[in-house]
């Protein structure tokens, strides 16, 4: 018999499974690597459920005046949340709260949490009431191409959606508490619950409520997802809250100073959807078709950029707070390199596979093959901006980690205002495709301006990027994209699922083989970098 004092042998498979399952415990504190992996997995799952949501909407309602009104109904709620809340939950508050936790100032952290939630919930509540009152006037002005029936439906849906912004904001602040403590699992579940609730609302109440069922599902999802589950998780780790209007609190005043630029500035990252909807409101179904194209492109954006950006902010802030500037710059550039290189490769595939991909994803029910062809054109051109959408979030968070929200928001506001005439000119010259191109130019300008400003302030130097490696990825991406595009045009796509699957399969095989060959021939370091498990967190984090 074995000695009872001996350590029992752990089977390798069992040990690996235990390590994997540990990552999904709500109380597990993550490293930068595991946090990024978890956020990527959660966001990918969220996008899958989001695809099911969009596919359900396409099946049930197609792409027409009703769906245009539904998508437009989110504009005023989104705008209200942006103006009054900005990124104050996920950006400025998390920086302050992380600092308090690192300095063991728990009581001050709790007081700051209480006053921010109390004051901003009150402000947001007043904003919701005013928006409810003036919804008809704002909607008529912003969507001047809508018919009277569309305007009426849009007003109705907007008024349903507005109160959900309070749940979204409070939930965002509470999730920032969890993220500050490196508890990423529960915050990552919010979008999953939200998307699932919209689908459930439609399935259960579509016949009795029509498209309004989706709006009611969104409100329920916002309450349960971003709000309720985060509040419960925060309470379980001892986070307290009490009503407080102590606006003299020094940390609250610091938060206000950091947040005002985010509230007053207008980033094209958010404004792009509003501008697209404004110009596209003149064409029936165009808002919806643009939305379908952009929502599908949001999948790689979320996986490559959003997940990494969200997971990186606490670690960027930690490095900057300890004045480890060289490591801070190297960490940001390493993240940018991996994301941009991967985005370059993905772009070639997305552009080549646009039509079969869109047709397989969306065409069913009320959505026709003609709709798929038009959406695929928009998706093709949107894909060209993937690298900029993916990288801009990291550049912005490098500024936020440094406690500087003014510079990026002033720059983003200038880019946004300068872009509006470009949207108008390209729309009048090239219709909706012109809007897509204008969107690409705008987000590219926004990303490059952020990079140059970080470089000028010697925070993150542009020449710190491995340009030779990026060139290898770029050459490989172009070659793989062109070969895949040639294969796509050799296959006749005639509205049958078999043709779609055949085309997508051939494109995927061609693209994967070309990428593998290209990276090998150029001796790219990208595969090794993507496999590397080295955490970007500082020691002990």
C-alpha positions in Angstrom: 0.0 0.0 0.0 1.3 3.5 -0.7 2.5 5.6 2.1 -0.2 8.0 3.3 2.3 10.8 3.6 3.2 10.6 -0.1 1.6 13.1 -2.5 -1.0 11.4 -4.6 -0.2 11.2 -8.3 -2.2 13.6 -10.4 -3.1 12.3 -13.8 -2.0 14.9 -16.5 -5.4 15.0 -18.2 -7.2 15.5 -14.9 -4.7 18.3 -13.9 -5.3 20.1 -17.1 -9.1 19.8 -16.7 -8.8 21.2 -13.2 -6.8 24.2 -14.4 -9.3 24.9 -17.1 -12.3 24.7 -14.8 -10.5 26.9 -12.3 -10.6 29.7 -14.9 -14.4 29.6 -14.9 -14.8 30.0 -11.1 -16.4 33.4 -10.4 -13.9 33.9 -7.6 -10.9 33.1 -9.7 -8.4 36.0 -10.0 -7.0 36.2 -13.6 -3.7 37.0 -15.0 -3.5 39.2 -18.2 -3.3 36.1 -20.3 -6.2 34.2 -18.7 -8.3 37.3 -18.6 -7.8 38.0 -22.3 -8.5 34.3 -23.1 -11.7 34.4 -21.0 -12.9 37.7 -22.5 -12.2 36.4 -26.0 -14.2 33.2 -25.3 -17.0 35.1 -23.7 -17.2 37.7 -26.4 -17.0 35.1 -29.1 -19.9 33.3 -27.5 -21.8 36.6 -27.1 -21.2 37.2 -30.8 -22.5 33.8 -31.7 -25.7 34.5 -29.7 -25.7 37.9 -31.3 -25.6 36.2 -34.7 -28.6 34.1 -33.6 -30.4 37.3 -32.6 -29.7 39.0 -35.9 -30.6 35.8 -37.8 -33.8 35.6 -35.9 -34.7 39.2 -36.7 -33.8 38.7 -40.4 -36.0 35.6 -40.5 -38.9 37.2 -38.6 -38.8 40.7 -40.0 -36.4 40.8 -43.0 -34.9 44.1 -44.0 -37.4 46.9 -44.4 -39.1 49.9 -42.9 -40.0 48.1 -39.6 -36.5 46.9 -38.9 -35.1 50.3 -39.8 -37.3 51.8 -37.2 -36.2 49.2 -34.7 -32.5 49.7 -35.3 -33.0 53.5 -35.2 -34.8 53.2 -31.9 -31.5 52.5 -30.2 -30.0 55.8 -31.3 -31.3 58.1 -28.6 -30.8 55.7 -25.7 -27.2 55.0 -26.9 -26.6 58.8 -27.4 -28.0 59.6 -23.9 -25.8 57.0 -22.2 -22.8 58.2 -24.2 -23.3 61.9 -23.3 -24.1 61.4 -19.7 -22.0 58.4 -18.9 -19.4 58.1 -21.6 -16.8 55.5 -20.7 -17.0 56.6 -17.0 -17.8 53.1 -15.8 -15.4 50.9 -17.7 -12.5 53.5 -18.1 -12.2 56.3 -15.5 -13.8 54.5 -12.5 -11.8 51.3 -12.9 -8.6 53.3 -12.9 -9.5 55.0 -9.6 -10.9 51.9 -8.0 -7.9 49.8 -9.0 -5.6 52.3 -7.4 -7.5 52.3 -4.1 -7.5 48.5 -4.0 -3.7 48.4 -4.7 -3.2 50.9 -1.8 -5.5 48.9 0.6 -7.9 51.9 0.8 -11.1 49.8 0.8 -13.2 52.3 2.7 -12.4 55.1 0.3 -13.2 52.8 -2.6 -16.6 52.0 -1.2 -17.4 55.6 -0.5 -16.4 56.6 -4.1 -18.5 53.8 -5.5 -21.6 54.9 -3.5 -21.4 58.6 -4.5 -20.7 57.9 -8.2 -23.7 55.5 -8.5 -26.0 57.8 -6.5 -25.2 61.0 -8.4 -25.0 59.5 -11.9 -28.1 57.4 -11.5 -29.9 60.6 -10.5 -28.5 62.5 -13.5 -29.2 59.7 -15.9 -32.8 59.4 -14.5 -33.4 63.1 -15.3 -31.9 62.6 -18.7 -34.2 59.6 -19.4 -37.3 61.6 -18.4 -36.3 64.5 -20.7 -35.5 62.1 -23.6 -38.9 60.4 -23.1 -40.6 63.8 -23.4 -38.7 65.0 -26.5 -38.3 61.7 -28.3 -40.7 62.7 -31.2 -38.9 65.9 -31.9 -35.4 64.3 -31.8 -36.4 61.3 -33.9 -38.1 63.5 -36.6 -34.9 65.7 -36.8 -32.4 62.8 -36.9 -34.3 60.5 -39.2 -35.8 62.9 -41.7 -36.0 60.3 -44.3 -38.5 58.2 -42.4 -42.2 58.0 -43.3 -44.8 59.0 -40.6 -45.5 55.4 -39.8 -41.8 54.7 -39.3 -41.4 57.8 -37.1 -44.3 56.7 -34.9 -42.9 53.2 -34.5 -39.4 54.5 -33.9 -40.7 56.8 -31.1 -42.6 54.0 -29.5 -39.5 51.6 -29.5 -37.2 54.4 -28.3 -39.4 55.1 -25.3 -39.4 51.4 -24.3 -35.6 51.2 -24.5 -34.7 54.4 -22.7 -35.0 53.2 -19.1 -32.7 50.4 -19.7 -29.8 52.8 -19.8 -30.0 53.2 -16.0 -29.5 49.5 -15.6 -26.7 49.5 -18.1 -24.8 52.3 -16.4 -25.1 51.0 -12.8 -24.2 47.5 -14.0 -21.1 49.0 -15.8 -19.9 50.6 -12.6 -20.4 47.5 -10.5 -18.7 45.3 -13.2 -15.7 47.7 -13.0 -15.4 46.8 -9.3 -15.2 43.1 -10.3 -12.7 43.8 -13.0 -10.5 45.9 -10.6 -10.3 42.8 -8.5 -9.4 40.7 -11.6 -12.8 38.8 -11.5 -13.6 38.7 -15.1 -16.2 35.8 -15.4 -19.4 37.5 -14.2 -18.9 40.7 -16.2 -18.3 38.7 -19.3 -21.7 37.0 -19.0 -23.7 40.3 -19.2 -23.8 40.5 -23.0 -24.7 36.8 -23.3 -27.8 37.3 -21.1 -28.7 40.5 -22.9 -28.6 39.0 -26.4 -30.4 35.8 -25.2 -33.2 38.0 -23.7 -33.8 39.8 -27.0 -34.3 36.5 -28.8 -36.5 35.1 -26.0 -38.6 38.3 -26.1 -39.1 37.9 -29.8 -39.9 34.2 -29.7 -42.4 34.5 -26.9 -44.2 37.7 -27.8 -43.6 38.5 -31.5 -47.2 37.5 -32.4 -48.8 39.7 -29.8 -46.4 42.6 -29.7 -44.7 42.6 -33.1 -41.2 44.0 -33.2 -41.8 45.7 -29.9 -41.2 42.3 -28.3 -37.5 42.7 -29.2 -37.3 46.0 -27.4 -39.0 44.6 -24.2 -36.6 41.7 -24.4 -33.7 44.2 -24.6 -34.8 46.0 -21.4 -35.3 42.7 -19.5 -31.8 41.6 -20.7 -30.2 44.8 -19.6 -31.7 44.4 -16.2 -30.7 40.8 -15.7 -27.4 40.8 -17.6 -25.3 43.9 -17.1 -27.1 44.9 -13.9 -28.4 42.1 -11.7 -25.8 39.4 -12.0 -23.0 41.9 -11.5 -24.7 43.4 -8.4 -25.1 39.9 -6.9 -21.5 39.0 -7.6 -20.2 42.3 -6.1 -22.3 41.8 -3.0 -20.9 38.3 -2.5 -17.3 39.7 -2.3 -18.3 42.2 0.3 -18.9 45.3 -1.9 -21.2 47.7 -0.1 -23.4 50.6 -1.3 -25.2 53.4 0.5 -27.0 56.4 -0.9 -24.5 59.3 -1.0 -24.6 62.7 -2.6 -21.2 63.7 -1.1 -20.0 65.6 -4.2 -17.1 67.0 -2.1 -15.5 63.6 -2.0 -11.9 64.1 -3.4 -12.0 60.8 -5.4 -15.4 61.8 -6.8 -14.0 65.1 -8.0 -11.0 63.3 -9.5 -13.5 61.0 -11.3 -15.5 64.0 -12.6 -12.3 65.7 -13.9 -11.4 62.5 -15.8 -14.9 61.8 -17.0 -15.9 65.2 -18.3 -13.8 64.8 -21.5 -15.5 61.4 -22.2 -18.9 62.9 -21.6 -18.4 66.0 -23.8 -16.3 64.5 -26.5 -17.7 62.4 -29.3 -15.7 59.4 -30.5 -16.3 58.1 -34.0 -16.3 54.6 -32.5 -19.8 55.3 -31.1 -20.9 58.1 -33.5 -20.3 56.0 -36.6 -23.5 54.1 -36.1 -25.5 57.2 -35.5 -24.2 58.9 -38.6 -24.7 55.8 -40.8 -28.4 55.6 -39.6 -29.0 59.3 -40.2 -27.9 59.2 -43.9 -29.3 55.7 -44.6 -32.8 56.6 -43.3 -33.7 57.8 -46.8 -33.6 54.3 -48.2 -36.0 51.5 -47.1 -34.1 48.7 -45.4 -30.7 50.3 -45.8 -30.2 50.9 -42.0 -31.0 47.3 -41.4 -28.7 46.0 -44.2 -25.8 48.2 -42.9 -26.5 46.9 -39.4 -26.4 43.3 -40.5 -23.0 43.8 -42.3 -21.5 45.7 -39.4 -22.8 43.3 -36.7 -21.1 40.4 -38.5 -17.8 42.4 -38.8 -18.2 43.1 -35.0 -17.3 39.4 -34.4 -13.6 39.6 -35.3 -13.4 43.2 -33.9 -14.7 41.9 -30.6 -12.4 38.9 -30.5 -9.2 40.7 -31.7 -9.7 44.2 -30.2 -12.5 44.5 -27.7 -11.6 41.5 -25.5 -7.9 42.4 -25.4 -8.7 46.1 -24.7 -11.0 45.3 -21.8 -8.7 42.8 -20.3 -5.6 44.9 -20.7 -6.7 48.2 -19.0 -6.2 47.0 -15.4 -2.7 45.8 -16.3 -1.8 48.8 -18.3 -2.9 51.0 -15.4 -0.8 48.9 -13.0 2.4 49.3 -15.0 1.9 53.0 -15.5 1.0 53.5 -11.8 4.3 51.9 -10.9 6.2 54.1 -13.4 7.5 51.2 -15.3 7.3 53.1 -18.6 9.5 51.0 -20.8 7.5 47.9 -19.8 4.3 49.8 -20.3 5.2 50.9 -23.9 6.5 47.4 -24.7 3.3 45.8 -23.5 1.1 48.1 -25.5 3.2 47.6 -28.7 3.3 43.9 -28.2 -0.5 43.8 -28.0 -0.9 46.1 -31.0 1.4 44.0 -33.1 -0.4 40.7 -32.5 -3.8 42.3 -33.0 -2.9 44.1 -36.2 -1.1 41.1 -37.7 -4.0 38.8 -37.0 -6.5 41.4 -38.3 -4.5 41.7 -41.6 -4.8 38.0 -42.1 -8.5 37.9 -41.2 -9.3 40.7 -43.6 -8.2 38.8 -46.6 -10.6 35.9 -45.7 -13.5 38.2 -44.8 -13.4 40.1 -48.1 -13.0 36.9 -50.2 -15.8 35.1 -48.4 -18.2 38.0 -48.1 -21.1 36.7 -50.2 -21.3 33.0 -49.1 -20.7 34.0 -45.5 -23.4 36.6 -45.5 -25.8 34.4 -47.4 -25.3 31.5 -45.0 -25.5 33.7 -41.9 -28.6 35.8 -42.7 -30.7 34.5 -45.6 -33.8 32.8 -44.3 -37.5 33.8 -43.8 -38.1 37.3 -44.9 -34.5 38.1 -46.0 -33.9 37.4 -49.7 -30.8 36.5 -51.7 -30.9 40.0 -53.2 -30.6 41.4 -49.6 -27.7 39.0 -49.1 -25.9 40.4 -52.2 -26.3 44.0 -51.0 -25.2 43.2 -47.4 -22.2 41.3 -48.8 -21.0 44.4 -50.6 -21.2 46.5 -47.4 -19.4 43.7 -45.5 -16.7 43.5 -48.1 -15.9 47.2 -47.7 -16.3 47.3 -43.9 -13.7 44.5 -43.7 -11.0 46.8 -45.0 -11.0 48.7 -41.7 -10.7 45.7 -39.4 -7.1 46.5 -38.4 -8.1 50.0 -37.3 -11.2 49.0 -35.4 -9.1 46.3 -33.6 -6.1 48.5 -32.7 -7.8 51.8 -31.7 -9.2 50.4 -28.5 -5.8 49.5 -27.2 -4.3 52.9 -28.1 -7.2 54.6 -26.3 -6.8 52.5 -23.2 -3.1 53.3 -23.1 -4.1 56.9 -22.7 -6.8 56.0 -20.1 -4.3 53.9 -18.1 -2.1 57.0 -18.0 -5.0 59.0 -16.5 -5.4 61.1 -19.6 -8.9 61.1 -21.0 -8.8 64.7 -22.3 -6.3 64.2 -25.1 -7.9 61.2 -26.8 -11.4 62.6 -26.6 -10.5 66.0 -28.0 -8.7 64.2 -30.8 -11.6 61.8 -31.4 -14.1 64.7 -31.4 -12.1 66.6 -34.0 -11.8 63.5 -36.2 -15.6 62.9 -35.8 -16.5 66.5 -36.8 -14.1 66.5 -39.7 -15.6 63.1 -40.9 -19.2 64.2 -41.1 -18.7 66.2 -44.4 -16.9 63.1 -45.8 -19.9 60.9 -45.0 -22.2 63.4 -46.7 -20.0 63.8 -49.8 -19.4 60.1 -50.3 -23.1 59.2 -49.6 -24.3 61.7 -52.3 -21.7 60.4 -54.7 -21.7 56.7 -54.1 -24.9 56.1 -52.1 -24.7 53.6 -49.2 -21.3 52.1 -50.3 -19.9 55.6 -50.0 -21.1 55.7 -46.3 -19.1 52.5 -45.7 -16.0 53.9 -47.3 -16.4 57.1 -45.2 -16.8 55.0 -42.1 -13.5 53.2 -42.9 -11.6 56.5 -43.5 -12.9 57.9 -40.3 -11.9 55.0 -38.1 -8.5 54.8 -39.8 -7.9 58.5 -39.0 -9.1 58.0 -35.4 -6.7 55.1 -34.9 -3.7 56.8 -36.5 -4.2 60.0 -34.6 -4.2 58.1 -31.3 -1.0 56.3 -32.3 0.7 59.6 -33.2 -0.4 61.4 -30.1 1.0 58.5 -27.9 4.2 58.7 -29.9 4.6 62.5 -29.5 4.1 62.2 -25.7 6.7 59.4 -25.7 4.3 57.0 -24.0 4.2 54.4 -26.7 6.6 54.9 -29.6 5.5 54.0 -33.1 9.0 52.8 -34.0 8.7 50.3 -31.1 6.4 48.2 -33.3 8.1 45.3 -35.2 7.4 46.7 -38.6 9.3 44.0 -40.4 7.1 41.4 -38.9 4.0 43.4 -39.7 5.2 43.6 -43.3 5.4 39.8 -43.4 1.9 39.5 -42.2 0.7 42.1 -44.7 2.3 40.4 -47.7 0.9 37.1 -46.6 -2.5 38.6 -46.1 -2.6 40.2 -49.6 -1.4 37.0 -51.3 -3.9 34.8 -49.3 -6.7 37.3 -49.9 -6.1 37.5 -53.7 -5.9 33.7 -54.1 -9.1 33.2 -52.0 -10.9 35.9 -54.0 -10.0 34.2 -57.3 -11.4 30.9 -55.9 -14.6 32.8 -54.8 -15.2 34.1 -58.3 -14.6 30.7 -59.8 -17.6 29.3 -57.9 -21.1 30.2 -59.0 -23.1 31.3 -56.0 -26.7 31.0 -57.1 -28.7 31.3 -53.9 -28.4 27.6 -52.9 -27.0 26.5 -49.6 -24.9 23.9 -51.3 -23.2 26.6 -53.5 -22.6 28.7 -50.4 -21.0 25.9 -48.4 -18.9 24.8 -51.4 -17.6 28.3 -52.0 -17.0 29.0 -48.3 -15.2 25.6 -47.9 -12.9 26.2 -50.9 -12.2 29.8 -49.8 -11.3 28.7 -46.3 -9.0 25.9 -47.5 -7.3 28.2 -49.9 -6.9 31.0 -47.4 -5.6 28.8 -44.6 -3.1 27.1 -46.9 -1.9 30.4 -48.3 -1.5 31.9 -44.8 0.4 28.9 -43.5 2.7 28.9 -46.6 3.2 32.7 -46.5 4.1 32.8 -42.8 6.5 29.9 -43.2 8.2 31.4 -46.3 8.6 34.8 -44.7 9.8 33.2 -41.5 7.2 35.2 -39.6 7.4 35.1 -35.8 3.6 35.6 -35.5 2.6 31.9 -34.9 5.1 31.7 -32.0 3.9 35.1 -30.6 0.3 34.0 -30.7 1.1 30.8 -29.0 3.2 32.4 -26.3 1.6 32.2 -22.9 3.7 34.9 -21.3 1.4 37.1 -19.3 1.6 40.8 -19.8 0.7 41.4 -16.2 3.4 42.7 -13.8 4.8 40.2 -11.3 2.3 39.3 -8.7 -0.7 40.5 -10.7 
